[in-house]
Amino acid sequence: MALDTIGSIATHILESFNNISTGISGNMVEIVDMNRQHVANFVGQSIGSNNIEDEFQPPIVNFSKADTIDFVQAQAGGEKLSLAELSIEDSGEEMSSKAWRMLAEGQLNAIGRKVNFVRSLS
């Protein structure tokens, strides 16, 4: 897969969204790297920033997408229209950051955690 480095994941995310400000895009590698570390901490394995294994790429990408959407929406604020009791809120994104985060959590759970068992003879 072509998304095997934090730089390639950052580029993929920048190309996936059209409304990312310079402040966010300038920090995209750091955002991806923090999510790489989060996945590594969860699974209990070392994941480098280059040659990321295929099984770890989807949750890293989706956590990074969720964070990007959160940052974009924090800057934009979205649109909220109200007329009497009718209220419409538009975030401008098809898939919310919550949905991306839930997808990434599911992918992490599918990978599982490394667990060590120790037998005590006492």
C-alpha positions, 0 to 999 in steps of 0.5 A: 500500500502506498500509505506506509509513511507518515508523510504519505498519509499526511499527503493523502489526507491533504488531498482528500479534503479541500478546505484545510487551512495552512495552519492545519496543513502545516502540522499534518505530519505531526498530527499523523505522527501522534496518531501513529504513536497512539496506535502503537501504544494501543497495540503494544508494538513499535511502529516506525514512521517509515515502513508502517505495516499494512494492518496499522495503516487504516486506523492511523489514517482514520484517526488522522482524518477525524483529527483533521475534521475536528480542526477544520470545524473548530476553525469554520464553526459550521452553519446552524440555521433556526426557524422557530422549532426547526433547527438545521446544522451543517458541518460541511463534511459527509462523514463526521470526525466521530464516525472516522474515530469510531471506524479507527477504534473498530480497526484497532480492536480488530488488530488486538493488543499484545498481552504477556502472561507470566506464571508465578510459582510461589 
